[in-house]
Amino acid sequence: MSKNYFSPSHLNCDAPAHSHEINPIKAVALFLLTLPEAVLKKFYLWQTRSRDRRAMRELSDHFLDDIGLTRSEVNKEVAKPFWKA
């Protein structure tokens, strides 16, 4: 028989959770608590990626040769939107 996780008996946060049952309130709470951190990490990644691409665009051809990149490779990377890896 299937359990109804939204019945009042399963909405009690103080009730012991069995390893095979998911308490929906705890799941939502965990999601809401971790969401801001995940969003901030994503924004930081995007900001870093954008900054690094702008910096790469400013490198001289001589320096690019030293690190093993061509101008066309850099132009291709710089043309990507910040959310693309």
Rosetta constraint file for C-alpha pairs under 8 A:
AtomPair CA 4 CA 10 HARMONIC 7.80 0.50
AtomPair CA 5 CA 10 HARMONIC 5.48 0.50
AtomPair CA 5 CA 11 HARMONIC 7.43 0.50
AtomPair CA 5 CA 22 HARMONIC 7.86 0.50
AtomPair CA 5 CA 23 HARMONIC 7.25 0.50
AtomPair CA 5 CA 24 HARMONIC 7.11 0.50
AtomPair CA 6 CA 10 HARMONIC 6.18 0.50
AtomPair CA 6 CA 11 HARMONIC 6.42 0.50
AtomPair CA 6 CA 24 HARMONIC 7.74 0.50
AtomPair CA 7 CA 11 HARMONIC 6.64 0.50
AtomPair CA 8 CA 12 HARMONIC 6.98 0.50
AtomPair CA 10 CA 15 HARMONIC 7.65 0.50
AtomPair CA 10 CA 23 HARMONIC 6.83 0.50
AtomPair CA 11 CA 23 HARMONIC 7.19 0.50
AtomPair CA 11 CA 24 HARMONIC 7.40 0.50
AtomPair CA 11 CA 25 HARMONIC 6.77 0.50
AtomPair CA 13 CA 23 HARMONIC 7.51 0.50
AtomPair CA 13 CA 25 HARMONIC 7.08 0.50
AtomPair CA 13 CA 26 HARMONIC 7.16 0.50
AtomPair CA 17 CA 21 HARMONIC 6.28 0.50
AtomPair CA 17 CA 22 HARMONIC 7.21 0.50
AtomPair CA 17 CA 23 HARMONIC 6.87 0.50
AtomPair CA 18 CA 22 HARMONIC 7.88 0.50
AtomPair CA 22 CA 26 HARMONIC 8.00 0.50
AtomPair CA 22 CA 27 HARMONIC 7.22 0.50
AtomPair CA 23 CA 27 HARMONIC 6.19 0.50
AtomPair CA 24 CA 28 HARMONIC 6.10 0.50
AtomPair CA 25 CA 29 HARMONIC 6.03 0.50
AtomPair CA 26 CA 30 HARMONIC 5.98 0.50
AtomPair CA 27 CA 31 HARMONIC 6.16 0.50
AtomPair CA 28 CA 32 HARMONIC 6.11 0.50
AtomPair CA 29 CA 33 HARMONIC 6.07 0.50
AtomPair CA 30 CA 34 HARMONIC 6.16 0.50
AtomPair CA 31 CA 35 HARMONIC 5.88 0.50
AtomPair CA 32 CA 36 HARMONIC 7.44 0.50
AtomPair CA 33 CA 37 HARMONIC 7.90 0.50
AtomPair CA 34 CA 38 HARMONIC 6.31 0.50
AtomPair CA 35 CA 39 HARMONIC 6.13 0.50
AtomPair CA 36 CA 40 HARMONIC 6.09 0.50
AtomPair CA 37 CA 41 HARMONIC 6.11 0.50
AtomPair CA 38 CA 42 HARMONIC 6.21 0.50
AtomPair CA 39 CA 43 HARMONIC 6.23 0.50
AtomPair CA 40 CA 44 HARMONIC 6.08 0.50
AtomPair CA 41 CA 45 HARMONIC 6.13 0.50
AtomPair CA 42 CA 46 HARMONIC 6.21 0.50
AtomPair CA 43 CA 47 HARMONIC 6.07 0.50
AtomPair CA 44 CA 48 HARMONIC 6.04 0.50
AtomPair CA 45 CA 49 HARMONIC 6.03 0.50
AtomPair CA 46 CA 50 HARMONIC 6.09 0.50
AtomPair CA 46 CA 82 HARMONIC 5.54 0.50
AtomPair CA 46 CA 83 HARMONIC 5.89 0.50
AtomPair CA 47 CA 51 HARMONIC 6.12 0.50
AtomPair CA 47 CA 82 HARMONIC 7.56 0.50
AtomPair CA 48 CA 52 HARMONIC 6.02 0.50
AtomPair CA 49 CA 53 HARMONIC 6.18 0.50
AtomPair CA 49 CA 82 HARMONIC 6.15 0.50
AtomPair CA 50 CA 54 HARMONIC 6.28 0.50
AtomPair CA 50 CA 82 HARMONIC 5.34 0.50
AtomPair CA 51 CA 55 HARMONIC 6.20 0.50
AtomPair CA 52 CA 56 HARMONIC 6.05 0.50
AtomPair CA 53 CA 57 HARMONIC 6.24 0.50
AtomPair CA 53 CA 77 HARMONIC 7.04 0.50
AtomPair CA 53 CA 78 HARMONIC 5.23 0.50
AtomPair CA 54 CA 58 HARMONIC 6.78 0.50
AtomPair CA 54 CA 78 HARMONIC 6.94 0.50
AtomPair CA 55 CA 59 HARMONIC 6.84 0.50
AtomPair CA 56 CA 74 HARMONIC 6.85 0.50
AtomPair CA 56 CA 78 HARMONIC 7.69 0.50
AtomPair CA 57 CA 74 HARMONIC 6.59 0.50
AtomPair CA 57 CA 75 HARMONIC 7.14 0.50
AtomPair CA 57 CA 78 HARMONIC 6.73 0.50
AtomPair CA 59 CA 63 HARMONIC 6.32 0.50
AtomPair CA 59 CA 64 HARMONIC 6.56 0.50
AtomPair CA 60 CA 64 HARMONIC 6.23 0.50
AtomPair CA 61 CA 65 HARMONIC 6.11 0.50
AtomPair CA 61 CA 70 HARMONIC 7.43 0.50
AtomPair CA 61 CA 71 HARMONIC 6.63 0.50
AtomPair CA 62 CA 66 HARMONIC 6.39 0.50
AtomPair CA 63 CA 67 HARMONIC 6.48 0.50
AtomPair CA 64 CA 68 HARMONIC 6.09 0.50
AtomPair CA 64 CA 69 HARMONIC 5.03 0.50
AtomPair CA 64 CA 70 HARMONIC 6.18 0.50
AtomPair CA 64 CA 71 HARMONIC 7.22 0.50
AtomPair CA 65 CA 69 HARMONIC 5.66 0.50
AtomPair CA 65 CA 70 HARMONIC 6.50 0.50
AtomPair CA 69 CA 73 HARMONIC 6.37 0.50
AtomPair CA 69 CA 74 HARMONIC 7.01 0.50
AtomPair CA 70 CA 74 HARMONIC 6.41 0.50
AtomPair CA 71 CA 75 HARMONIC 6.08 0.50
AtomPair CA 72 CA 76 HARMONIC 6.11 0.50
AtomPair CA 73 CA 77 HARMONIC 6.26 0.50
AtomPair CA 74 CA 78 HARMONIC 5.98 0.50
AtomPair CA 75 CA 79 HARMONIC 6.05 0.50
AtomPair CA 76 CA 80 HARMONIC 6.91 0.50
AtomPair CA 80 CA 84 HARMONIC 6.27 0.50
